[in-house]
Structure formats: structure tokens, C-alpha cells
């Protein structure tokens, strides 16, 4: 009997990522529909600035060439959400900007008010996700700090 896990013909890692990204979409959709964040909730959203479908001003790409974290708390406007991502108005150094961020570009979503966090592998459709061609299986690990965090790591082999 072999200890080796057989290769799955079902793309579980993609299904899990898609489901967890849907959580972000649902939360942002509810905020957009209400027009404000409820109670003390606020979000830190980290995303890959070079993802092909990210649309942010050039001066932000220059400041954040790989990854950027935005905060949705007090001063944001025009939050809109669709199946692919969201757009939001934010001010950077007093300059108003509109950002368009696809869910596939998000690497972290955190609501510190309730210690909730989701971590993702950014999905760059134009990049080879597995340059070595390995058969990697995701590792799902609860974070042992008392928070509601689940880390799904698609780079570690189980």
C-alpha cells in the first residue's frame, strides 16, 4: 500500500479559492447595497497590482509595483461589485482615485473588527501558476491564534 495520495481529477484547489473569493464578493456587495459598513467593521484588502485586470492609476502602480493594501473604513465612495470584482473610490495623498480590482487579484481580506481573515493565492490568468509542472495539493491550516482565520496554501505539498 502506498502513502502517496492519488492525483485528483477534480480541481479542489480552484473550487476552494473560488468559494472563498465569493465570501469577499458577498460581503462587499452587502456593504455596497447598504451604502456603509455596519458597526465597527472595516476591511484591509491586499491585491496584486500587476494582475492583468487590475485598473489603478499609474502613480499607484509606481508606488506599489507588486502588491497594495487598501482600507475600506471611513472615506470611500462609489463601491460597486460584480461577479468578477469591485471598484471603489479612495483618496491617496488628497488625490481622489477609482480602483478596479478583480477578485482573482486579491491575496488577503481582513476584517480586524472581528478578527476575520482570508488569504489567497493571486490568480494571474496570464502567468503560469505552476512553472515546475508539479502536482501540488493545497494545505488547509487553521491559524492557532484564536481568530477566525483559515489559511489555504496552494504552494505547500500535503
C-alpha positions as CSV (number, residue, x, y, z in Angstrom):
1,X,0.0,0.0,0.0
2,X,1.3,3.4,-0.9
3,X,1.3,6.5,1.3
4,X,1.2,8.7,-1.8
5,X,-2.1,10.5,-2.4
6,X,-3.5,9.8,-5.9
7,X,-3.8,12.8,-8.3
8,X,-7.3,14.3,-8.2
9,X,-9.2,14.8,-11.4
10,X,-11.3,17.3,-9.5
11,X,-9.7,20.8,-9.2
12,X,-10.4,21.2,-5.5
13,X,-7.9,24.0,-5.0
14,X,-9.6,26.1,-7.7
15,X,-13.0,25.3,-6.3
16,X,-12.0,26.3,-2.7
17,X,-10.4,29.5,-3.9
18,X,-13.5,30.4,-5.9
19,X,-15.8,29.7,-2.9
20,X,-13.6,31.8,-0.6
21,X,-13.4,34.7,-3.1
22,X,-17.3,34.6,-3.2
23,X,-17.2,35.4,0.5
24,X,-15.4,38.6,-0.2
25,X,-17.8,39.4,-3.1
26,X,-20.9,38.8,-0.9
27,X,-19.5,40.9,2.0
28,X,-18.6,43.8,-0.4
29,X,-22.0,43.5,-2.2
30,X,-23.8,43.9,1.1
31,X,-21.7,46.9,2.1
32,X,-22.4,48.4,-1.4
33,X,-26.1,47.8,-1.1
34,X,-26.3,49.3,2.4
35,X,-24.0,52.2,1.4
36,X,-21.9,51.9,4.6
37,X,-20.1,49.5,6.7
38,X,-22.0,48.1,9.7
39,X,-20.9,48.9,13.2
40,X,-17.1,48.8,13.7
41,X,-16.4,46.6,10.6
42,X,-13.7,47.7,8.3
43,X,-11.6,45.9,5.7
44,X,-8.0,45.6,4.7
45,X,-7.8,44.3,1.1
46,X,-4.4,43.4,-0.3
47,X,-4.2,42.7,-4.0
48,X,-1.6,42.2,-6.8
49,X,-1.2,45.5,-8.6
50,X,0.2,43.8,-11.8
51,X,-2.7,41.4,-12.3
52,X,-3.8,41.9,-15.9
53,X,-7.4,43.1,-14.9
54,X,-6.4,45.5,-12.1
55,X,-7.1,49.1,-13.1
56,X,-5.5,51.7,-10.9
57,X,-3.8,55.0,-11.6
58,X,-0.2,54.8,-12.8
59,X,1.1,56.8,-9.8
60,X,-0.2,54.0,-7.5
61,X,1.5,51.3,-9.6
62,X,4.7,53.2,-9.3
63,X,4.4,53.4,-5.5
64,X,3.1,49.8,-5.2
65,X,4.7,47.8,-8.1
66,X,3.7,44.3,-6.9
67,X,1.1,44.5,-4.1
68,X,-1.0,47.1,-2.4
69,X,-3.3,47.1,0.6
70,X,-6.3,49.4,0.7
71,X,-8.5,50.2,3.7
72,X,-12.3,50.5,3.4
73,X,-13.4,52.2,6.6
74,X,-14.5,55.8,6.7
75,X,-13.6,57.5,3.5
76,X,-14.5,55.5,0.4
77,X,-17.2,56.1,-2.2
78,X,-18.9,54.5,-5.2
79,X,-18.3,50.9,-4.1
80,X,-19.7,48.7,-6.8
81,X,-19.4,44.9,-7.0
82,X,-20.0,42.5,-9.9
83,X,-19.2,38.8,-10.4
84,X,-15.6,39.5,-11.4
85,X,-14.5,42.1,-8.8
86,X,-15.2,45.5,-7.3
87,X,-14.4,49.1,-7.9
88,X,-14.2,51.8,-5.3
89,X,-13.2,55.4,-4.9
90,X,-10.4,56.2,-2.5
91,X,-8.2,59.2,-1.9
92,X,-4.4,58.9,-1.9
93,X,-2.5,62.0,-0.7
94,X,-5.6,64.1,-1.2
95,X,-5.9,62.8,-4.8
96,X,-9.2,61.0,-5.5
97,X,-8.8,57.8,-7.4
98,X,-11.0,55.0,-8.7
99,X,-9.6,51.5,-8.4
100,X,-10.9,48.4,-10.2
101,X,-9.8,45.2,-8.5
102,X,-10.8,41.7,-9.7
103,X,-11.4,39.1,-7.0
104,X,-8.7,37.0,-8.7
105,X,-6.0,39.6,-7.8
106,X,-6.8,39.6,-4.0
107,X,-4.3,38.0,-1.8
108,X,-5.7,39.0,1.7
109,X,-9.0,40.1,3.0
110,X,-9.1,41.1,6.7
111,X,-11.9,42.5,8.9
112,X,-9.9,43.3,12.1
113,X,-13.1,44.3,14.0
114,X,-14.0,40.6,14.3
115,X,-10.5,39.1,13.7
116,X,-11.6,37.5,10.4
117,X,-9.1,36.9,7.6
118,X,-8.9,35.1,4.3
119,X,-5.6,34.5,2.5
120,X,-5.5,33.7,-1.2
121,X,-3.1,32.8,-3.9
122,X,-3.4,35.5,-6.5
123,X,-4.8,34.1,-9.8
124,X,-2.9,35.7,-12.7
125,X,-4.5,34.3,-15.7
126,X,-1.6,35.3,-17.9
127,X,1.0,33.8,-15.6
128,X,1.9,30.1,-15.3
129,X,0.6,29.2,-11.9
130,X,2.9,26.1,-11.6
131,X,6.1,26.7,-13.6
132,X,7.6,23.4,-12.4
133,X,4.5,21.4,-13.5
134,X,4.3,19.7,-10.1
135,X,1.3,18.0,-8.7
136,X,0.8,20.3,-5.7
137,X,-2.0,19.7,-3.3
138,X,-3.3,22.6,-1.1
139,X,-2.7,22.7,2.6
140,X,-5.5,24.0,4.7
141,X,-4.4,25.0,8.1
142,X,-6.4,26.7,10.8
143,X,-4.4,29.6,12.3
144,X,-4.0,28.9,16.0
145,X,-4.3,32.4,17.4
146,X,-7.9,32.3,18.5
147,X,-9.1,34.3,15.4
148,X,-11.4,33.1,12.7
149,X,-8.6,32.7,10.1
150,X,-8.2,29.8,7.7
151,X,-5.1,29.8,5.6
152,X,-5.3,27.9,2.3
153,X,-1.7,27.4,0.9
154,X,-1.5,26.1,-2.6
155,X,2.3,26.3,-2.6
156,X,2.8,23.7,0.1
157,X,2.6,20.0,-0.6
158,X,0.5,18.0,1.7
